[in-house]
Amino acid sequence: MAATFPTNKQAIEYLRLQWTALAAILGVSLGAGYMFFQNAWEPAYAWRWLWLATALCAYLLWVLWRGLPTNHRAAETTLLPGLGAGNLLTLGRGALLAGLAGFLFSPRPPGWLGWLPGLFYTLSAGADLFDGYLARRSNRVTRLGEVLDLSLDGLGVLIACTLVVQYGQVPWWYLSVGLARYVFIFAIWLRRRLSRPIYDLAPSPLRRPFAGAQMGFVAAVLFPLFSPPGTGLAAALFALPFLIGFAFDTLTVCGVVSLKPGTLPLIQRESSWGRLLSSWLPFILRVLVVGLLLAWLAKYWLPGPSLEGIPGWTLSPGYSLAWLLGAAGMLLLAVGAAGRVAAILVLMAVGAGQGVGELGVLEALLLGGGAALFFLGTGPYSLWSPERVLIAKRIGEVYPHDA
């Protein structure tokens, strides 16, 4: 018997049934969240969480309802009757962002509740890595998935940036990171409104690492582990390259600048300056950061009580976590293994040290060096760089030369 496929009319009915089920699940989740926060937090803040989270869930359901007729593959017109694992994971990401939005305009929750905003955003960022992979793996890459993904990307960053500013973790100007994408979209809308041409963006290997760096940084400072002024300095180091990139992209689509291959020798690996930036400068910087880490780790070892007549040394109180993170980062950098992960460990070590110490010149240099290594990598003589795969392409994405 030949297989039968639902018509587009039947498919849209199935999709609307799934939309209704999703709306019911979100409604139950919102009610459960409200009851939880009413008992664990304060009733006034629980109500605020409920209304803000409900507003974002309503927006998510509105975008999904409007996009149901586009649940088909590219170059096809036949609707897929199911949302698919990729879209469902994207919708789960939206639900996490709704929970995150509920914390806006309220004081930071006390105790272990203060970990929830960071947990929600970290899980959302993790889902963002894998929703596209699931869609490609199941051959269900659709226009609907693209619309959902784009609708949540900028919104999630804006909510998270607002929270870290609200909690005093970073200066007020860091909101520009959350608003950058909307400025870019507004520039395109305005040019269309004025019937002006919109120019294409040239491919860039920097957009993904810059965007990923912001998501990782915001996720980290949402947790109650790190504090100013270290977080403020790190915000500047992470935000500056990101904002410059967005400014160039906005000027490019408006035709103000033309960024063709070869016009930015500091970024092009084929140029002499590009080779220096992409190889030997990271290697030299890596050596310097390892030396700075040695000095920083030695700084917190103090003479301790002797044991059987043998002089001993002990770690300064409160620095155990910071010292362990710094030592792990130093070892990885020394051999060039997972250099960007090592750079994150260095940043976390300095941040953890802020809880019990002050931000001095040595700590500031380590923050700058760690941020630079995160963007540039560790250069030559690196044993293992698994993170390059995530930066170069999405998880599960195959290029022709990979086949």
C-alpha positions as a Markdown table, in Angstrom:
| # | Residue | x | y | z |
|---|---|---|---|---|
| 1 | Met | 0.0 | 0.0 | 0.0 |
| 2 | Ala | 1.4 | 3.4 | -1.0 |
| 3 | Ala | 2.2 | 5.7 | 1.8 |
| 4 | Thr | -0.1 | 8.7 | 2.2 |
| 5 | Phe | 0.9 | 12.1 | 3.4 |
| 6 | Pro | -1.4 | 14.8 | 4.9 |
| 7 | Thr | -2.4 | 17.7 | 2.8 |
| 8 | Asn | -1.4 | 21.2 | 3.8 |
| 9 | Lys | -4.9 | 21.7 | 5.3 |
| 10 | Gln | -4.5 | 18.6 | 7.4 |
| 11 | Ala | -0.9 | 19.6 | 8.4 |
| 12 | Ile | -1.9 | 23.0 | 9.5 |
| 13 | Glu | -4.7 | 21.5 | 11.7 |
| 14 | Tyr | -2.1 | 19.1 | 13.3 |
| 15 | Leu | 0.2 | 22.1 | 13.9 |
| 16 | Arg | -2.5 | 24.1 | 15.5 |
| 17 | Leu | -3.3 | 21.2 | 17.8 |
| 18 | Gln | 0.3 | 21.1 | 18.9 |
| 19 | Trp | 0.2 | 24.9 | 19.4 |
| 20 | Thr | -2.7 | 24.4 | 21.7 |
| 21 | Ala | -0.9 | 21.7 | 23.7 |
| 22 | Leu | 2.2 | 23.9 | 23.9 |
| 23 | Ala | 0.1 | 26.8 | 25.2 |
| 24 | Ala | -1.5 | 24.6 | 27.9 |
| 25 | Ile | 2.0 | 23.3 | 29.0 |
| 26 | Leu | 3.3 | 26.9 | 29.2 |
| 27 | Gly | 0.2 | 28.0 | 31.2 |
| 28 | Val | 0.7 | 25.1 | 33.7 |
| 29 | Ser | 4.4 | 25.9 | 34.0 |
| 30 | Leu | 3.7 | 29.6 | 34.6 |
| 31 | Gly | 1.2 | 28.7 | 37.4 |
| 32 | Ala | 3.7 | 26.3 | 39.0 |
| 33 | Gly | 6.4 | 28.9 | 38.8 |
| 34 | Tyr | 4.2 | 31.5 | 40.4 |
| 35 | Met | 3.3 | 29.2 | 43.3 |
| 36 | Phe | 7.0 | 28.3 | 43.8 |
| 37 | Phe | 8.2 | 31.9 | 43.9 |
| 38 | Gln | 5.3 | 32.9 | 46.1 |
| 39 | Asn | 6.6 | 30.5 | 48.8 |
| 40 | Ala | 10.3 | 30.8 | 48.2 |
| 41 | Trp | 10.5 | 34.6 | 47.5 |
| 42 | Glu | 8.1 | 37.4 | 48.2 |
| 43 | Pro | 4.4 | 37.6 | 46.9 |
| 44 | Ala | 5.0 | 41.0 | 45.2 |
| 45 | Tyr | 8.0 | 39.7 | 43.3 |
| 46 | Ala | 6.2 | 36.4 | 42.5 |
| 47 | Trp | 3.4 | 38.4 | 40.8 |
| 48 | Arg | 5.9 | 40.5 | 38.9 |
| 49 | Trp | 7.7 | 37.3 | 37.7 |
| 50 | Leu | 4.4 | 35.8 | 36.6 |
| 51 | Trp | 3.3 | 38.8 | 34.5 |
| 52 | Leu | 6.6 | 39.4 | 32.8 |
| 53 | Ala | 7.1 | 35.7 | 32.1 |
| 54 | Thr | 3.5 | 35.5 | 30.8 |
| 55 | Ala | 4.1 | 38.4 | 28.5 |
| 56 | Leu | 7.1 | 36.7 | 26.9 |
| 57 | Cys | 5.3 | 33.4 | 26.6 |
| 58 | Ala | 2.4 | 35.2 | 24.8 |
| 59 | Tyr | 5.0 | 36.7 | 22.4 |
| 60 | Leu | 6.5 | 33.3 | 21.8 |
| 61 | Leu | 3.1 | 31.7 | 21.1 |
| 62 | Trp | 2.2 | 34.7 | 18.8 |
| 63 | Val | 5.4 | 34.2 | 16.7 |
| 64 | Leu | 4.7 | 30.4 | 16.5 |
| 65 | Trp | 1.1 | 30.8 | 15.4 |
| 66 | Arg | 2.0 | 33.3 | 12.7 |
| 67 | Gly | 4.8 | 31.0 | 11.5 |
| 68 | Leu | 2.9 | 27.7 | 11.3 |
| 69 | Pro | 2.2 | 28.2 | 7.6 |
| 70 | Thr | 6.0 | 28.3 | 7.0 |
| 71 | Asn | 6.8 | 24.9 | 8.6 |
| 72 | His | 8.2 | 23.5 | 5.4 |
| 73 | Arg | 11.7 | 22.8 | 4.0 |
| 74 | Ala | 13.4 | 25.3 | 1.8 |
| 75 | Ala | 12.3 | 25.1 | -1.9 |
| 76 | Glu | 9.3 | 23.1 | -0.9 |
| 77 | Thr | 5.6 | 24.0 | -0.3 |
| 78 | Thr | 4.4 | 20.9 | 1.5 |
| 79 | Leu | 3.9 | 21.6 | 5.2 |
| 80 | Leu | 5.4 | 19.2 | 7.7 |
| 81 | Pro | 2.7 | 18.1 | 10.2 |
| 82 | Gly | 5.0 | 18.1 | 13.2 |
| 83 | Leu | 7.1 | 20.8 | 14.7 |
| 84 | Gly | 10.1 | 18.6 | 15.0 |
| 85 | Ala | 12.7 | 18.1 | 17.6 |
| 86 | Gly | 14.7 | 21.2 | 16.6 |
| 87 | Asn | 11.7 | 23.6 | 16.8 |
| 88 | Leu | 10.6 | 22.0 | 20.1 |
| 89 | Leu | 14.0 | 22.7 | 21.6 |
| 90 | Thr | 13.9 | 26.2 | 20.3 |
| 91 | Leu | 10.5 | 26.7 | 22.0 |
| 92 | Gly | 12.0 | 25.2 | 25.2 |
| 93 | Arg | 14.7 | 27.9 | 24.9 |
| 94 | Gly | 11.9 | 30.5 | 24.6 |
| 95 | Ala | 10.3 | 29.1 | 27.8 |
| 96 | Leu | 13.6 | 29.4 | 29.7 |
| 97 | Leu | 14.0 | 33.0 | 28.5 |
| 98 | Ala | 10.4 | 33.7 | 29.7 |
| 99 | Gly | 11.5 | 32.5 | 33.1 |
| 100 | Leu | 14.5 | 34.7 | 32.9 |
| 101 | Ala | 12.5 | 37.7 | 31.9 |
| 102 | Gly | 10.4 | 37.3 | 35.1 |
| 103 | Phe | 13.4 | 38.4 | 37.2 |
| 104 | Leu | 13.4 | 41.9 | 35.5 |
| 105 | Phe | 12.8 | 44.9 | 37.7 |
| 106 | Ser | 13.0 | 43.0 | 40.9 |
| 107 | Pro | 15.9 | 42.7 | 43.4 |
| 108 | Arg | 18.3 | 39.8 | 43.0 |
| 109 | Pro | 16.7 | 36.8 | 44.7 |
| 110 | Pro | 18.4 | 35.8 | 48.0 |
| 111 | Gly | 20.3 | 32.6 | 48.7 |
| 112 | Trp | 20.2 | 29.8 | 46.2 |
| 113 | Leu | 17.4 | 31.5 | 44.3 |
| 114 | Gly | 20.0 | 33.9 | 43.1 |
| 115 | Trp | 21.5 | 31.1 | 40.9 |
| 116 | Leu | 18.3 | 30.7 | 38.9 |
| 117 | Pro | 18.8 | 33.5 | 36.4 |
| 118 | Gly | 22.2 | 32.3 | 35.5 |
| 119 | Leu | 20.9 | 28.7 | 35.3 |
| 120 | Phe | 18.0 | 29.7 | 33.0 |
| 121 | Tyr | 20.3 | 31.6 | 30.6 |
| 122 | Thr | 23.0 | 29.0 | 30.5 |
| 123 | Leu | 20.4 | 26.3 | 29.7 |
| 124 | Ser | 19.0 | 28.6 | 27.0 |
| 125 | Ala | 22.4 | 29.2 | 25.5 |
| 126 | Gly | 23.1 | 25.4 | 25.5 |
| 127 | Ala | 19.8 | 24.8 | 23.7 |
| 128 | Asp | 20.8 | 27.4 | 21.1 |
| 129 | Leu | 23.8 | 25.2 | 20.2 |
| 130 | Phe | 21.8 | 22.1 | 19.6 |
| 131 | Asp | 18.4 | 23.1 | 18.1 |
| 132 | Gly | 19.8 | 23.7 | 14.7 |
| 133 | Tyr | 21.8 | 20.5 | 14.9 |
| 134 | Leu | 18.6 | 18.5 | 15.6 |
| 135 | Ala | 16.8 | 20.2 | 12.7 |
| 136 | Arg | 19.7 | 19.3 | 10.3 |
| 137 | Arg | 20.0 | 15.8 | 11.6 |
| 138 | Ser | 16.3 | 15.1 | 11.1 |
| 139 | Asn | 16.2 | 17.0 | 7.7 |
| 140 | Arg | 13.6 | 19.4 | 9.2 |
| 141 | Val | 15.3 | 22.7 | 8.6 |
| 142 | Thr | 12.3 | 25.1 | 8.0 |
| 143 | Arg | 11.5 | 28.7 | 7.6 |
| 144 | Leu | 9.5 | 28.5 | 10.9 |
| 145 | Gly | 12.6 | 27.3 | 12.7 |
| 146 | Glu | 14.6 | 30.3 | 11.3 |
| 147 | Val | 11.9 | 32.7 | 12.4 |
| 148 | Leu | 11.7 | 31.3 | 15.9 |
| 149 | Asp | 15.5 | 31.3 | 16.2 |
| 150 | Leu | 16.0 | 34.9 | 15.0 |
| 151 | Ser | 13.1 | 36.1 | 17.3 |
| 152 | Leu | 14.8 | 34.6 | 20.4 |
| 153 | Asp | 18.4 | 35.4 | 19.7 |
| 154 | Gly | 18.4 | 39.1 | 20.2 |
| 155 | Leu | 15.7 | 39.0 | 22.8 |
| 156 | Gly | 17.6 | 36.6 | 25.0 |
| 157 | Val | 20.7 | 38.8 | 24.9 |
| 158 | Leu | 18.8 | 41.9 | 25.6 |
| 159 | Ile | 17.0 | 40.4 | 28.7 |
| 160 | Ala | 20.3 | 39.0 | 30.0 |
| 161 | Cys | 22.2 | 42.2 | 29.5 |
| 162 | Thr | 19.4 | 44.2 | 31.3 |
| 163 | Leu | 19.6 | 41.8 | 34.2 |
| 164 | Val | 23.4 | 42.0 | 34.7 |
| 165 | Val | 23.1 | 45.8 | 34.5 |
| 166 | Gln | 20.2 | 45.7 | 37.0 |
| 167 | Tyr | 22.2 | 43.6 | 39.4 |
| 168 | Gly | 25.1 | 46.0 | 39.2 |
| 169 | Gln | 27.5 | 43.4 | 37.7 |
| 170 | Val | 28.5 | 45.6 | 34.8 |
| 171 | Pro | 28.2 | 49.4 | 33.9 |
| 172 | Trp | 25.0 | 50.8 | 32.4 |
| 173 | Trp | 26.6 | 51.2 | 29.0 |
| 174 | Tyr | 26.7 | 47.4 | 28.6 |
| 175 | Leu | 23.0 | 47.6 | 27.6 |
| 176 | Ser | 24.4 | 48.7 | 24.2 |
| 177 | Val | 25.4 | 45.0 | 23.6 |
| 178 | Gly | 21.7 | 43.9 | 24.1 |
| 179 | Leu | 20.5 | 46.7 | 21.9 |
| 180 | Ala | 23.0 | 46.3 | 19.1 |
| 181 | Arg | 21.0 | 43.8 | 17.0 |
| 182 | Tyr | 17.9 | 46.0 | 17.2 |
| 183 | Val | 19.9 | 49.0 | 16.0 |
| 184 | Phe | 21.0 | 46.9 | 13.1 |
| 185 | Ile | 17.5 | 45.8 | 12.3 |
| 186 | Phe | 16.2 | 49.4 | 12.6 |
| 187 | Ala | 18.8 | 50.6 | 10.2 |
| 188 | Ile | 17.7 | 48.0 | 7.6 |
| 189 | Trp | 14.0 | 48.9 | 8.2 |
| 190 | Leu | 14.7 | 52.6 | 7.9 |
| 191 | Arg | 16.5 | 52.2 | 4.5 |
| 192 | Arg | 13.6 | 50.1 | 3.2 |
| 193 | Arg | 11.2 | 52.8 | 4.4 |
| 194 | Leu | 13.2 | 55.4 | 2.5 |
| 195 | Ser | 13.5 | 53.2 | -0.6 |
| 196 | Arg | 17.3 | 53.1 | -0.2 |
| 197 | Pro | 19.4 | 50.1 | -1.3 |
| 198 | Ile | 20.5 | 47.6 | 1.3 |
| 199 | Tyr | 23.9 | 46.1 | 0.8 |
| 200 | Asp | 25.0 | 42.5 | 1.6 |
| 201 | Leu | 27.3 | 41.6 | 4.4 |
| 202 | Ala | 30.6 | 39.9 | 3.5 |
| 203 | Pro | 31.2 | 36.6 | 5.2 |
| 204 | Ser | 33.2 | 37.0 | 8.4 |
| 205 | Pro | 34.8 | 34.4 | 10.7 |
| 206 | Leu | 34.4 | 36.8 | 13.6 |
| 207 | Arg | 30.7 | 37.1 | 14.1 |
| 208 | Arg | 30.1 | 33.7 | 15.7 |
| 209 | Pro | 33.0 | 33.9 | 18.2 |
| 210 | Phe | 32.1 | 37.5 | 19.1 |
| 211 | Ala | 28.4 | 36.6 | 19.7 |
| 212 | Gly | 29.3 | 33.4 | 21.6 |
| 213 | Ala | 31.7 | 35.4 | 23.8 |
| 214 | Gln | 28.9 | 37.7 | 24.8 |
| 215 | Met | 26.6 | 34.9 | 25.7 |
| 216 | Gly | 29.2 | 33.1 | 27.7 |
| 217 | Phe | 30.3 | 36.2 | 29.5 |
| 218 | Val | 26.7 | 37.2 | 30.4 |
| 219 | Ala | 25.9 | 33.7 | 31.5 |
| 220 | Ala | 28.9 | 33.7 | 33.9 |
| 221 | Val | 28.2 | 37.1 | 35.5 |
| 222 | Leu | 24.5 | 36.2 | 36.0 |
| 223 | Phe | 25.7 | 33.7 | 38.6 |
| 224 | Pro | 26.5 | 35.1 | 42.1 |
| 225 | Leu | 30.1 | 34.1 | 41.8 |
| 226 | Phe | 31.8 | 37.2 | 40.4 |
| 227 | Ser | 31.6 | 40.9 | 41.4 |
| 228 | Pro | 32.8 | 44.3 | 40.3 |
| 229 | Pro | 35.2 | 45.8 | 39.5 |
| 230 | Gly | 36.5 | 42.8 | 37.8 |
| 231 | Thr | 33.3 | 42.1 | 36.0 |
| 232 | Gly | 33.2 | 45.7 | 34.8 |
| 233 | Leu | 36.7 | 45.5 | 33.3 |
| 234 | Ala | 35.9 | 42.1 | 31.7 |
| 235 | Ala | 32.7 | 43.6 | 30.2 |
| 236 | Ala | 34.7 | 46.3 | 28.4 |
| 237 | Leu | 37.1 | 43.7 | 27.1 |
| 238 | Phe | 34.4 | 41.4 | 25.8 |
| 239 | Ala | 32.0 | 44.2 | 24.6 |
| 240 | Leu | 34.4 | 46.3 | 22.6 |
| 241 | Pro | 35.2 | 43.9 | 19.8 |
| 242 | Phe | 31.5 | 42.9 | 19.6 |
| 243 | Leu | 30.2 | 46.5 | 19.3 |
| 244 | Ile | 32.9 | 47.4 | 16.7 |
| 245 | Gly | 31.8 | 44.4 | 14.6 |
| 246 | Phe | 28.2 | 45.4 | 14.8 |
| 247 | Ala | 29.0 | 49.0 | 13.9 |
| 248 | Phe | 30.9 | 47.9 | 10.8 |
| 249 | Asp | 28.1 | 45.5 | 9.8 |
| 250 | Thr | 25.5 | 48.3 | 10.2 |
| 251 | Leu | 27.6 | 50.8 | 8.2 |
| 252 | Thr | 28.1 | 48.1 | 5.5 |
| 253 | Val | 24.4 | 47.3 | 5.0 |
| 254 | Cys | 23.8 | 51.1 | 4.8 |
| 255 | Gly | 26.5 | 51.5 | 2.1 |
| 256 | Val | 28.6 | 53.8 | 4.3 |
| 257 | Val | 31.6 | 51.4 | 4.2 |
| 258 | Ser | 32.5 | 48.6 | 1.9 |
| 259 | Leu | 34.3 | 45.8 | 3.7 |
| 260 | Lys | 35.6 | 43.6 | 0.9 |
| 261 | Pro | 38.1 | 40.8 | 1.4 |
| 262 | Gly | 41.5 | 42.3 | 1.8 |
| 263 | Thr | 40.3 | 45.7 | 3.0 |
| 264 | Leu | 41.0 | 44.8 | 6.7 |
| 265 | Pro | 44.5 | 43.3 | 6.7 |
| 266 | Leu | 44.5 | 42.9 | 10.5 |
| 267 | Ile | 41.6 | 40.4 | 10.1 |
| 268 | Gln | 42.6 | 38.7 | 6.9 |
| 269 | Arg | 44.9 | 35.7 | 7.5 |
| 270 | Glu | 46.4 | 35.9 | 4.0 |
| 271 | Ser | 48.1 | 39.3 | 4.7 |
| 272 | Ser | 51.3 | 39.7 | 6.6 |
| 273 | Trp | 49.6 | 41.5 | 9.5 |
| 274 | Gly | 46.9 | 38.9 | 9.5 |
| 275 | Arg | 49.4 | 36.1 | 9.8 |
| 276 | Leu | 51.0 | 37.9 | 12.8 |
| 277 | Leu | 47.6 | 38.4 | 14.5 |
| 278 | Ser | 46.5 | 34.9 | 13.9 |
| 279 | Ser | 49.7 | 33.0 | 14.9 |
| 280 | Trp | 52.7 | 34.6 | 16.6 |
| 281 | Leu | 50.9 | 37.3 | 18.5 |
| 282 | Pro | 48.6 | 34.8 | 20.3 |
| 283 | Phe | 51.7 | 32.6 | 21.0 |
| 284 | Ile | 53.6 | 35.5 | 22.5 |
| 285 | Leu | 50.5 | 36.5 | 24.5 |
| 286 | Arg | 50.1 | 32.9 | 25.7 |
| 287 | Val | 53.6 | 32.8 | 27.0 |
| 288 | Leu | 53.1 | 36.2 | 28.8 |
| 289 | Val | 49.8 | 35.1 | 30.4 |
| 290 | Val | 51.5 | 31.8 | 31.7 |
| 291 | Gly | 54.2 | 34.0 | 33.3 |
| 292 | Leu | 51.6 | 36.3 | 34.8 |
| 293 | Leu | 49.7 | 33.3 | 36.1 |
| 294 | Leu | 52.8 | 32.0 | 37.8 |
| 295 | Ala | 53.3 | 35.3 | 39.6 |
| 296 | Trp | 49.6 | 35.4 | 40.5 |
| 297 | Leu | 49.5 | 31.9 | 41.9 |
| 298 | Ala | 52.6 | 32.5 | 44.0 |
| 299 | Lys | 51.1 | 35.7 | 45.3 |
| 300 | Tyr | 48.6 | 33.7 | 47.5 |
| 301 | Trp | 51.0 | 31.2 | 49.0 |
| 302 | Leu | 52.2 | 32.4 | 52.5 |
| 303 | Pro | 54.6 | 30.9 | 55.0 |
| 304 | Gly | 52.8 | 28.4 | 57.2 |
| 305 | Pro | 53.4 | 26.4 | 60.3 |
| 306 | Ser | 56.2 | 24.0 | 60.2 |
| 307 | Leu | 55.6 | 20.3 | 60.1 |
| 308 | Glu | 58.2 | 18.2 | 62.0 |
| 309 | Gly | 60.7 | 21.0 | 61.7 |
| 310 | Ile | 60.2 | 21.4 | 58.0 |
| 311 | Pro | 58.9 | 24.9 | 57.0 |
| 312 | Gly | 55.6 | 24.8 | 55.2 |
| 313 | Trp | 53.5 | 27.0 | 53.0 |
| 314 | Thr | 49.7 | 27.5 | 53.0 |
| 315 | Leu | 47.2 | 29.0 | 50.7 |
| 316 | Ser | 45.7 | 32.4 | 51.7 |
| 317 | Pro | 42.2 | 31.9 | 53.2 |
| 318 | Gly | 39.4 | 32.1 | 50.6 |
| 319 | Tyr | 41.6 | 31.7 | 47.5 |
| 320 | Ser | 41.4 | 27.9 | 47.1 |
| 321 | Leu | 38.8 | 28.0 | 44.2 |
| 322 | Ala | 40.6 | 30.9 | 42.5 |
| 323 | Trp | 44.0 | 29.2 | 42.8 |
| 324 | Leu | 42.7 | 25.8 | 41.4 |
| 325 | Leu | 41.0 | 27.5 | 38.4 |
| 326 | Gly | 44.2 | 29.6 | 37.7 |
| 327 | Ala | 46.4 | 26.5 | 38.0 |
| 328 | Ala | 44.3 | 24.5 | 35.6 |
| 329 | Gly | 44.2 | 27.4 | 33.1 |
| 330 | Met | 48.0 | 27.9 | 33.3 |
| 331 | Leu | 48.6 | 24.2 | 32.7 |
| 332 | Leu | 46.3 | 24.1 | 29.7 |
| 333 | Leu | 47.8 | 27.3 | 28.2 |
| 334 | Ala | 51.4 | 26.1 | 28.7 |
| 335 | Val | 50.8 | 23.1 | 26.4 |
| 336 | Gly | 48.2 | 24.8 | 24.2 |
| 337 | Ala | 45.3 | 22.4 | 25.0 |
| 338 | Ala | 41.8 | 23.8 | 24.6 |
| 339 | Gly | 43.2 | 27.3 | 24.8 |
| 340 | Arg | 39.9 | 29.1 | 24.7 |
| 341 | Val | 38.6 | 27.0 | 27.6 |
| 342 | Ala | 41.8 | 27.7 | 29.4 |
| 343 | Ala | 41.3 | 31.5 | 28.8 |
| 344 | Ile | 37.8 | 31.2 | 30.4 |
| 345 | Leu | 39.3 | 29.4 | 33.4 |
| 346 | Val | 41.8 | 32.3 | 33.8 |
| 347 | Leu | 38.9 | 34.8 | 33.7 |
| 348 | Met | 36.9 | 32.8 | 36.2 |
| 349 | Ala | 40.0 | 32.5 | 38.5 |
| 350 | Val | 40.4 | 36.2 | 38.6 |
| 351 | Gly | 36.7 | 36.7 | 39.1 |
| 352 | Ala | 36.6 | 34.2 | 42.0 |
| 353 | Gly | 39.6 | 36.0 | 43.6 |
| 354 | Gln | 37.5 | 39.2 | 43.6 |
| 355 | Gly | 35.3 | 37.7 | 46.3 |
| 356 | Val | 38.1 | 37.9 | 48.8 |
| 357 | Gly | 40.7 | 40.3 | 47.4 |
| 358 | Glu | 41.1 | 43.5 | 45.3 |
| 359 | Leu | 41.6 | 44.0 | 41.6 |
| 360 | Gly | 45.2 | 45.0 | 41.2 |
| 361 | Val | 47.4 | 45.6 | 38.2 |
| 362 | Leu | 48.3 | 41.9 | 38.0 |
| 363 | Glu | 44.6 | 40.9 | 38.0 |
| 364 | Ala | 43.8 | 43.5 | 35.3 |
| 365 | Leu | 46.6 | 42.2 | 33.1 |
| 366 | Leu | 45.3 | 38.7 | 33.5 |
| 367 | Leu | 41.7 | 39.8 | 32.5 |
| 368 | Gly | 43.0 | 41.5 | 29.4 |
| 369 | Gly | 45.3 | 38.6 | 28.5 |
| 370 | Gly | 42.5 | 36.0 | 29.1 |
| 371 | Ala | 40.0 | 37.9 | 27.0 |
| 372 | Ala | 42.5 | 38.4 | 24.1 |
| 373 | Leu | 43.4 | 34.6 | 24.1 |
| 374 | Phe | 39.7 | 33.8 | 24.0 |
| 375 | Phe | 39.3 | 35.7 | 20.8 |
| 376 | Leu | 42.6 | 35.0 | 19.2 |
| 377 | Gly | 43.3 | 31.4 | 20.3 |
| 378 | Thr | 46.7 | 30.1 | 21.4 |
| 379 | Gly | 48.6 | 30.2 | 18.1 |
| 380 | Pro | 51.3 | 27.8 | 17.0 |
| 381 | Tyr | 52.7 | 24.9 | 19.1 |
| 382 | Ser | 49.2 | 24.2 | 20.4 |
| 383 | Leu | 48.5 | 20.5 | 21.1 |
| 384 | Trp | 44.7 | 20.5 | 20.9 |
| 385 | Ser | 42.1 | 23.1 | 19.8 |
| 386 | Pro | 38.7 | 21.4 | 19.9 |
| 387 | Glu | 36.8 | 24.6 | 20.3 |
| 388 | Arg | 37.7 | 25.7 | 16.7 |
| 389 | Val | 35.0 | 23.4 | 15.4 |
| 390 | Leu | 32.3 | 25.3 | 17.3 |
| 391 | Ile | 33.7 | 28.6 | 16.1 |
| 392 | Ala | 34.1 | 27.7 | 12.5 |
| 393 | Lys | 30.7 | 26.0 | 12.0 |
| 394 | Arg | 27.6 | 25.0 | 13.8 |
| 395 | Ile | 27.3 | 21.6 | 15.5 |
| 396 | Gly | 26.6 | 18.9 | 12.9 |
| 397 | Glu | 27.1 | 21.2 | 10.0 |
| 398 | Val | 29.0 | 19.7 | 7.1 |
| 399 | Tyr | 30.9 | 21.6 | 4.5 |
| 400 | Pro | 31.7 | 20.1 | 1.0 |
| 401 | His | 35.4 | 19.5 | 1.9 |
| 402 | Asp | 34.3 | 17.5 | 5.0 |
| 403 | Ala | 32.4 | 15.0 | 3.0 |
